[in-house]
């Protein structure tokens, strides 16, 4: 994630996004097009995740996401009225605005990663530490190995029951390779 993203990169991303995704609310398209036409305003836009924690934010969703169609947050006020957010954008163009876009993004696109910034308002308790992330990856990896081993053992038993010697040796070799891989990690 980047600390400071150029207006050129933001424009390229917004154009790419509008070209590749359909938003649930047409007003969101208008807002994004307005941002493209105003470099000064675009300088104050920050693309983040979990924007609802920010003091001034918009959340927009594409038709193929499960997110809310549109939300505008300012202080403790939240509204689904896109016109209010548009007026706030115009009246307070020298204040930072945080935008969260909900769209299918797995794996994350290079265009999105180029503009995604760290959310400075994210509560500490919600930030996943590197240590926690590594522990989760290790747990997932170990679970997958156990699952694969159990599946191979069941297939080996089946090959033995059927008297399929060739299949037995093939699966035994796979099991041995899996165990060697597991020992490397």
N, C-alpha and C positions, 0 to 999 in steps of 0.2 A: 504494500500500500504506500502511496506517495504522500509526502508532506505538503507539497504545493504543486498543483496541476495547472498547466498553461491553458489559456483560453483556446488556443488552437487545438489542443488535445480534447478539451471539453466539447468544442464544436464538432470535431470529427466523431466523437462518441455519440453525441445526440443525433447527428445525421444518420450514423450507422444504426442506432437504436430505432429511430423512426422508420427507417427503411426495412428493418427486419422484424419488427414487432407491431402488433395492433393493441392499442390501449383500450381498457374497458370504458373509459369516458373520453369523449371527443375533446372536452375542455383541456385534458392533459396534453393532447397533441398541440392545442393552441398555446398552452403555457410553454411547452418545450420549443415550439417555433419562435415564440416571443424571446426566449433566452438566446436563440441563435442570432436574433437581430440586434442584441444589445450586449456589446462586449463588456461594458462597465458592470452590468448586472451579472454577467457570466463569471466575472472575476470573483464574485462573492458567493457563488454556488459551490457547494461541497456535496459530492456524491458519497453517501455513507450507508452503512447497514444500521438497523435499529434506530431510525431517525426520530421516532416518537420520544426519545429521551432528550432531544435537542430543544433549545428554547424557541426555535422558529424552523418549522420543517414541513415538507410535503411527502406524502407516500402515494405513489402511483403504481398501478398494476396492469399487466397485459392480460388479454383474454385467456391465455393459456396458463395463467398462474392462479393460485388459490387465495392470493392477497385481496384486501379490500380494494374496491375500484379507485377510491381517492380519499385522502385525509389531509387536512391542513392543521398544523399545531402551532399555536403561538402562546407562550407562557403556559397557563393552565387550561387554555381553551382549545377545544378540538371541534372541527366542523368538516362536513363532507361537501360544503359549498365551494366549488372551484372558483367562482367569481370573486369571493372574498379573498382568497389567496392571491388571485391575479391582481386585485387592487392593492393588497399589501405589498406584493412584489414591486409594483410601480411606485408606491408612496415611500417605500423604505429600501430603495435599491442600494443603499450603502451599508446595509446590515447583511450579515451572513445568512444564507438560506441553505438548509440541509435537505437533500432530496434522496429518498430511498426508492429504488425502482424494483418492483417485484416482477421477475420474469424468469423463465426456465434458463438456468445458468450453471448447468452441471455438464461438463467441467466449465469453470469460469472462462469467459472469452478474454482474449488479450485486450480487446477494446475496453471492456469493463474494468479489468484490472489496472489499465493505464490511468483511469480517472478515480478509482475507488480510494477514498481516504479513511484514515482512522477516525472513528467517532470519538471526539474529545469528551462527550457527555455520557458515554457508556459507563454504567455503574461498575465499580471494581469487581464486585462479586460475579458479574456476568462475563467478564473477560476470561477466556480460557487461557491458562498459562501454557507455556511451551512444555513444561513438565507434565501437566495434565493431558495435553494433546498426545505426547509420547506414550504415556501410560495407556491411554485409550487405544492408540494404534497397536501397542503390544498386546493388549487384551484381545482385540479383534483378530490380530494375526494368530495368536495362540488358539483362539476359539475355532478359527478356520482350519488350522492344522489338525486339531482334535476331531473336527467334523470329517475332514478328508480321510484321516486314519480310520475312523470308525466305519466309514462308507467302504473303504478298501477291504477292511477285515470282514465285513459282511459279504462282499463280493467274493473274497477268497473262500469263505465258508460255503458259499453257494457253488463255486467251482469244484470244491472238494466233494460236496454232496452229489454233484452231477458227474463226477469222475473225469472232469475236463482238465487234464494235466497241463496242456499248453496254456490255457487261461489262468490256471493256478500260478504257473511260473511267471507269466506276464504281470499278473497283479502283485505277486510277491516282489518282483523287481521294482514295480511302481511304489510299493510300500517302503522298500528299502531306500529308494531315492528320496521319498518324502521325509523319512526319518533323518537322512543325511542333511537334507535342506534345513530341517528343524534344528539340528545341532549346530548349523552355521550361524543361526540367529541368536 
